[in-house]
Amino acid sequence: MTSSDLYPVSRLAAVQEATAKAGLDALLLTPGPDLRYVSGYDAKPLERLTCLVVPASGEAYMMVPRLELPAAQASPASRLGLEFVAWDETDDPYAVAAARLGRVGKVGLADRMWAMSSLRFREVLPEAEQVLAGSVLRELRMRKSPAETAALREAGQAIDSVHRQVPELLRAGRTEREVARDIAEAILASGHDTVDFVIVASGPNGASPHHDVSDRVIQAGEPVVVDIGGQLHNGYCSDSTRTYSVGEPPAGFAAYYEVLRQAQEAACAAVRPGVSCESIDAAAREIIAEAGYGEYFIHRTGHGIGIETHEEPYIVSGNGEPLEPGFAFSVEPGIYLPGRHGARIEDIVVCTESGGERMNDTPRELVIV
């Protein structure tokens, strides 16, 4: 994939059309995933304003500190035919942007815009109602293009290559932190540009879904939950969880792990267009609950993924949104027994015209090392 595939020129026109349809006069996109999605420019978040101004009609332009102009011009945003409005240290870029916009009634601010920027825009556009740009962009970002799906597939293959190395790294006597350090190096060596997270949760730490790492020494006979992910050169993310056991697992663990495996399999098999997000959650949750572990499945079944590790759609009870081809999300049920141990299995799945395609293919059975 090239940047023109992942960040096509046509996207800007689609965003303008969606902005008008939503009744907004403009989107104001500062550094972060919204700006990167629309323009391909992964701008540095600085106190100096960088902002892509996308009016519902008319020409879009990008406010850029003069110091950052070369970086902006070298980015994929240069293909969009944008005017780069460079501002100098003594300028007020918010006032410049407001003057160019004129009178507006409703603007969408980037979801990750710093408060200092949103408040300054409120000062210079006092009559404008501010809403989240995500209300416009979510419909576009959720529907992954073939190029985006290919990028997620590449990310899945890269993180799979790391999971295949984990059995060599896990052994009794090592600390979680030592194992995590080796995993992080492997993530970078696999083609990722960044390491977004490494969870190595051994023994009782495995009962905490968002445990990070600690200096706890891994013991023989303990399960270990390994949840890892990062961002590739193309800006798309990986995320995959597998559970390992250092030697034979403790009594009862293999039985509930098999329940978990069946639940994850059922949820993945349920993916197809028209099925609601909450139905995928229910497919996993019902199996776990029927086996008596319902109270120990304490989080949603999944989250969307793309240029962010967590984005819409969310696979959770109460979300009746139907799946569509191109929706990409995790399927990651878990069972967590406080003070004892836990387990989670996670794949990234893309909804296709006929079902679901997993982006990960490492073994989902319990791996004993």
MIDRENFI-42740 format. One record per residue (C-alpha): residue number from 1; residue in three letters; x, y, z. Coordinates in steps of 0.001 Angstrom, whole numbers. Layout:
  nr rest       x       y       z
 NUM  ala       X       Y       Z
...
END
This chain:
  nr rest       x       y       z
   1  met       0       0       0
   2  thr    1089    3559    -683
   3  ser      35    6684    1159
   4  ser   -2210    7542   -1792
   5  asp   -4061    4251   -1236
   6  leu   -4487    4756    2510
   7  tyr   -5091    8513    2392
   8  pro   -6804    9076    -977
   9  val   -7380   12535   -2370
  10  ser  -11085   11750   -2636
  11  arg  -11394   11529    1142
  12  leu  -11365   15297    1597
  13  ala  -14385   15716    -682
  14  ala  -16183   12929    1195
  15  val  -15465   14708    4480
  16  gln  -16777   18006    3127
  17  glu  -19953   16301    1932
  18  ala  -20441   14638    5330
  19  thr  -19818   17955    7075
  20  ala  -22538   19677    5078
  21  lys  -24933   16753    5540
  22  ala  -24438   16954    9308
  23  gly  -25362   20636    9311
  24  leu  -21911   21879   10272
  25  asp  -20239   24872    8692
  26  ala  -16692   23542    9098
  27  leu  -14404   21019   10740
  28  leu  -11327   22218   12631
  29  leu   -8814   19382   12799
  30  thr   -5703   19778   14933
  31  pro   -2899   17168   15288
  32  gly   -4170   13709   16095
  33  pro   -5973   10829   14401
  34  asp   -8735   12954   12841
  35  leu   -6219   15172   11031
  36  arg   -4165   12163    9974
  37  tyr   -7222   10318    8675
  38  val   -8365   13197    6489
  39  ser   -5006   14458    5246
  40  gly   -2369   11811    5934
  41  tyr    -358   14382    7895
  42  asp     856   13022   11232
  43  ala    1554   16449   12682
  44  lys    3356   17057   15933
  45  pro    1044   18194   18741
  46  leu    2569   21520   19751
  47  glu    1505   24701   21503
  48  arg    1788   26335   18069
  49  leu   -1439   25777   16149
  50  thr   -1605   23386   13239
  51  cys   -5188   23107   12014
  52  leu   -6831   21757    8890
  53  val   -9918   23880    8253
  54  val  -12501   21976    6221
  55  pro  -15492   24186    5349
  56  ala  -18730   22526    4278
  57  ser  -18322   24394    1005
  58  gly  -15346   26170    -440
  59  glu  -11661   25394    -303
  60  ala  -10034   23688    2667
  61  tyr   -6759   25050    3980
  62  met   -4224   24209    6660
  63  met   -2925   26639    9249
  64  val     721   25734    9872
  65  pro    3445   27332   11986
  66  arg    6125   28488    9573
  67  leu    8596   26252   11427
  68  glu    6472   23211   10517
  69  leu    5713   24184    6921
  70  pro    8384   21904    5358
  71  ala    7027   18893    7261
  72  ala    3468   19646    6192
  73  gln    4489   20085    2560
  74  ala    6415   16784    2651
  75  ser    3400   14887    4015
  76  pro     608   13214    2007
  77  ala   -1442   16377    2639
  78  ser     507   18036    -159
  79  arg   -1401   15904   -2683
  80  leu   -4747   17396   -1655
  81  gly   -4231   20722   -3367
  82  leu   -4531   22508     -28
  83  glu   -3391   26013     629
  84  phe    -865   25961    3461
  85  val   -1339   29145    5455
  86  ala    1970   29627    7235
  87  trp    1895   31883   10261
  88  asp    4724   33628   12062
  89  glu    5531   33905   15750
  90  thr    3831   37270   16174
  91  asp     609   36209   14401
  92  asp   -2580   35006   16063
  93  pro   -3440   31897   14000
  94  tyr   -6831   31475   15673
  95  ala   -7850   34968   14625
  96  val   -6553   34346   11103
  97  ala   -8565   31122   10824
  98  ala  -11697   32828   12186
  99  ala  -11375   35733    9763
 100  arg  -11078   33381    6817
 101  leu  -14073   31328    7977
 102  gly  -16323   34313    8483
 103  arg  -19575   33931   10385
 104  val  -20287   30296   11240
 105  gly  -23003   28756   13374
 106  lys  -21660   25275   14106
 107  val  -18166   23805   13898
 108  gly  -16752   20365   14575
 109  leu  -13574   20205   16644
 110  ala  -11127   17311   16405
 111  asp  -11988   14811   19114
 112  arg   -8454   14997   20529
 113  met   -8084   18766   20302
 114  trp   -6303   20244   23303
 115  ala   -8502   22284   25625
 116  met   -6275   25317   25103
 117  ser   -7095   25231   21388
 118  ser  -10822   24589   21759
 119  leu  -11112   27498   24221
 120  arg   -9208   29816   21893
 121  phe  -11529   28869   19037
 122  arg  -14464   29652   21315
 123  glu  -13008   33108   21908
 124  val  -12532   33913   18211
 125  leu  -15787   32239   17090
 126  pro  -18094   33240   19972
 127  glu  -21324   32610   18068
 128  ala  -20374   29143   16882
 129  glu  -21660   26014   18563
 130  gln  -18849   23513   19065
 131  val  -19400   19778   18552
 132  leu  -17064   16833   18102
 133  ala  -15743   16241   14602
 134  gly  -16145   12555   15355
 135  ser  -19881   12981   14856
 136  val  -19056   13548   11184
 137  leu  -15974   11374   10735
 138  arg  -17111    8221   12575
 139  glu  -19207    6975    9645
 140  leu  -16231    7294    7304
 141  arg  -13583    5973    9686
 142  met  -15579    2867   10622
 143  arg  -15861    1682    7016
 144  lys  -12361     545    6154
 145  ser  -11381     618    2485
 146  pro   -9670   -2383     852
 147  ala   -6349    -580    1316
 148  glu   -7055     -30    5005
 149  thr   -8036   -3675    5417
 150  ala   -4773   -4663    3752
 151  ala   -2905   -2403    6187
 152  leu   -4642   -4070    9133
 153  arg   -3826   -7474    7664
 154  glu    -167   -6472    7464
 155  ala    -312   -5276   11064
 156  gly   -1896   -8557   12133
 157  gln     789  -10601   10430
 158  ala    3496   -8488   12035
 159  ile    2155   -8890   15569
 160  asp    1564  -12602   14941
 161  ser    5273  -12954   14213
 162  val    5953  -11543   17676
 163  his    3530  -13921   19403
 164  arg    5356  -16799   17735
 165  gln    8496  -15708   19588
 166  val    6827  -15394   22999
 167  pro    7275  -19076   23967
 168  glu   11029  -18581   23690
 169  leu   10892  -15568   26012
 170  leu    8571  -16849   28744
 171  arg   10160  -18968   31425
 172  ala   10071  -19357   35173
 173  gly   12467  -17076   37001
 174  arg   12182  -14131   34630
 175  thr   10262  -11017   35616
 176  glu    7324   -9656   33662
 177  arg    9385   -6565   32918
 178  glu   12256   -8573   31460
 179  val    9919  -10494   29176
 180  ala    8132   -7286   28156
 181  arg   11429   -5637   27229
 182  asp   12253   -8496   24852
 183  ile    8742   -8417   23394
 184  ala    8991   -4676   22771
 185  glu   12228   -5184   20856
 186  ala   10569   -7914   18805
 187  ile    7608   -5645   17988
 188  leu    9949   -3036   16528
 189  ala   11942   -5674   14677
 190  ser    8722   -7019   13126
 191  gly    8144   -3803   11173
 192  his    6242   -1702   13684
 193  asp    7296    1934   14020
 194  thr    6079    2181   17604
 195  val    5272     -70   20539
 196  asp    1900    1067   21845
 197  phe    1567   -1400   24724
 198  val    2964   -4617   26147
 199  ile     972   -6435   28822
 200  val    2671   -9398   30482
 201  ala     347  -10497   33278
 202  ser    1480  -13576   35184
 203  gly    -394  -15553   37815
 204  pro   -2756  -13334   39834
 205  asn   -1839  -10322   37673
 206  gly   -3647  -12058   34833
 207  ala   -6928  -11339   36622
 208  ser   -6421   -7610   35890
 209  pro   -7311   -7012   32205
 210  his   -5258   -3809   31962
 211  his   -2280   -4896   34014
 212  asp     899   -3512   32473
 213  val    4121   -5125   33639
 214  ser    5797   -5412   37021
 215  asp    8913   -6818   38639
 216  arg    6983   -9916   39657
 217  val    8935  -13115   38993
 218  ile    7067  -15581   36801
 219  gln    6604  -18922   38511
 220  ala    6371  -22447   37090
 221  gly    2783  -23581   36621
 222  glu    1412  -20070   36079
 223  pro    -739  -18779   33231
 224  val     518  -15587   31579
 225  val   -1678  -13210   29544
 226  val     300  -11418   26806
 227  asp   -1503   -8525   25081
 228  ile     639   -6585   22611
 229  gly     282   -4018   19860
 230  gly    1868   -1157   18009
 231  gln    1635    1041   14951
 232  leu    3111     204   11574
 233  his    4884    2603    9225
 234  asn    1581    3153    7424
 235  gly    -127    4435   10575
 236  tyr   -2369    1397   11135
 237  cys   -2405    -529   14388
 238  ser   -2057   -4083   15626
 239  asp   -3535   -5625   18765
 240  ser   -3553   -9297   19723
 241  thr   -3757  -11270   22947
 242  arg   -2741  -14843   23628
 243  thr   -2556  -16723   26919
 244  tyr     346  -19003   27761
 245  ser    1185  -21332   30632
 246  val    4698  -21779   31968
 247  gly    4524  -25520   32455
 248  glu    1316  -27340   33303
 249  pro   -1408  -24881   34336
 250  pro   -3090  -24936   37761
 251  ala   -6118  -27103   38450
 252  gly   -9276  -25878   36747
 253  phe   -7537  -23426   34451
 254  ala   -7605  -25584   31322
 255  ala  -11348  -26134   31732
 256  tyr  -12299  -22462   31842
 257  tyr   -9758  -21646   29153
 258  glu  -11605  -24042   26836
 259  val  -14867  -22208   27642
 260  leu  -13147  -18976   26691
 261  arg  -11817  -20424   23444
 262  gln  -15287  -21591   22449
 263  ala  -16742  -18173   23310
 264  gln  -14175  -16352   21204
 265  glu  -14741  -18753   18335
 266  ala  -18513  -18261   18511
 267  ala  -18204  -14464   18483
 268  cys  -15885  -14521   15463
 269  ala  -18205  -16923   13646
 270  ala  -21170  -14601   14272
 271  val  -19612  -11700   12356
 272  arg  -21489  -10828    9169
 273  pro  -23215   -7773    7679
 274  gly  -26420   -6763    9427
 275  val  -25627   -8426   12753
 276  ser  -25557   -5896   15565
 277  cys  -22422   -5079   17524
 278  glu  -24141   -6145   20734
 279  ser  -25006   -9521   19182
 280  ile  -21303  -10275   18763
 281  asp  -20800   -9405   22420
 282  ala  -23717  -11653   23373
 283  ala  -22365  -14574   21326
 284  ala  -19274  -14675   23521
 285  arg  -20910  -13639   26786
 286  glu  -23664  -16254   26713
 287  ile  -21233  -19156   26482
 288  ile  -19134  -17801   29330
 289  ala  -22217  -17145   31468
 290  glu  -23693  -20594   30826
 291  ala  -20458  -22151   32084
 292  gly  -20746  -20180   35319
 293  tyr  -18093  -17550   34644
 294  gly  -20316  -14642   33618
 295  glu  -19351  -12426   36561
 296  tyr  -15689  -12839   35631
 297  phe  -16059  -11439   32114
 298  ile  -15848   -7806   33142
 299  his  -15303   -5818   29929
 300  arg  -16804   -5388   26475
 301  thr  -16015   -7997   23846
 302  gly  -14223   -5616   21516
 303  his  -13317   -2236   20092
 304  gly  -12794    -844   16631
 305  ile   -9268    -440   15314
 306  gly   -7553    1438   12498
 307  ile   -5281    4449   12865
 308  glu   -6122    4228   16571
 309  thr   -5992    1081   18658
 310  his   -9382    1959   20153
 311  glu  -11975    3562   17910
 312  glu  -15535    2856   16832
 313  pro  -17417     564   16580
 314  tyr  -17487    -838   20116
 315  ile  -18621   -4443   20524
 316  val  -20672   -4064   23668
 317  ser  -24159   -4604   25039
 318  gly  -26374   -1645   24186
 319  asn  -24731    -930   20835
 320  gly  -27377   -1984   18328
 321  glu  -25490    -618   15313
 322  pro  -25452   -3247   12536
 323  leu  -22125   -4386   11163
 324  glu  -21222   -3355    7630
 325  pro  -18504   -4560    5279
 326  gly  -15287   -2805    6238
 327  phe  -15977   -2570    9961
 328  ala  -12805   -3657   11789
 329  phe  -12733   -4537   15479
 330  ser  -11278   -6811   18114
 331  val  -12986   -9913   19473
 332  glu  -11423  -10453   22884
 333  pro  -13518  -12104   25585
 334  gly  -11785  -12820   28867
 335  ile  -12273  -14644   32151
 336  tyr  -10603  -13198   35246
 337  leu  -10560  -14905   38650
 338  pro   -9435  -12332   41249
 339  gly   -6369  -13317   43228
 340  arg   -5787  -16418   41100
 341  his   -5285  -15955   37363
 342  gly   -7023  -14966   34139
 343  ala   -7150  -15531   30397
 344  arg   -7988  -13604   27234
 345  ile   -7964  -14451   23514
 346  glu   -7999  -11576   21024
 347  asp   -8123  -11365   17253
 348  ile   -8801   -8421   14975
 349  val  -11727   -9197   12667
 350  val  -12915   -7324    9567
 351  cys  -16528   -7702    8476
 352  thr  -16709   -8748    4811
 353  glu  -19624   -9131    2420
 354  ser  -20083  -12739    3514
 355  gly  -18795  -12954    7088
 356  gly  -15685  -12050    9031
 357  glu  -11968  -12253    8208
 358  arg   -9510  -12631   11056
 359  met   -6343  -10603   10796
 360  asn   -4527  -12929   13226
 361  asp   -3773  -16622   12829
 362  thr   -1534  -17753   15701
 363  pro   -2868  -20710   17738
 364  arg   -5791  -19908   20019
 365  glu   -5404  -23058   22058
 366  leu   -3569  -22728   25363
 367  val     174  -22674   24608
 368  ile    2248  -24468   27244
 369  val    5877  -23360   27268
END
